Amino acid sequence: MGEAMASAGNADQLPYPPRTTEFTAPFWSAVADGRLTTTRCTRCEFLTFPPKVLCPQCWSRDVEYVVLSGRGRLATFTEVCVPPAVFRDEAPYVIGIVDLEENVRLLTRIRAPFDELTVGLPVHMVVRHSQPVALYEFAPSPDTENVCEEKNA
């Protein structure tokens, strides 16, 4: 998995950093190390993203952190040209929904020009080195080996 992960240059200061708690600290630490994690219910095995203290499927509090592949396919995407004021200096940027190999769906920034993206494109997690925490983003995969299968219709 280490080869599939990439990193950005110098750390930048986030204008609106994510909320971090004692519970989410392992998630943010893993992101900084190039790993994408989430929680899985130990009772019903349900994976949820982002990590949650409570299983949304069976309401159990018996959850554990698990490492995800960090690979998937782009389900949809859009370019943000008129962002909220706090992100004005970053526009335009692309956000998208990624379906991971583990059947987890997430919203993320996509590190690629809008006109080079297509639905179904294989993508992988990359690290955006930032302060106070590193963030995950996704970028087109250099090859299509080991990416999730197309979902049956």
C-alpha angles and dihedrals in degrees: 000000000000092000091053091057121082133180139218125235124262121356115265128204111252113231091209111018122198119259112264125198137170087266096050095042093094090053094052092043090053092049090054088053092051097258128120114214138175140169128277124194111241091208104049100012092233114160117213133184130238098031114267133194089221130047108243090204103055101004093239119150090210099107133146134193116252131184117245125208094246089222131109147114132285108251097183139337145187138190118241109216099158104041132176109285093256090061097040094113091055097054134151097044136148126239125184147167115251125198107211124212088253092061092255117137122208141175114233147152113268116219100215138078113277094237092056094058131093134180109265094028112151110245138178137199121268128183123244104205104218142144136285087012136002115248132214121237131168131235135184111280116246090226136016097232116122097010123134121278121253109268116250112249 
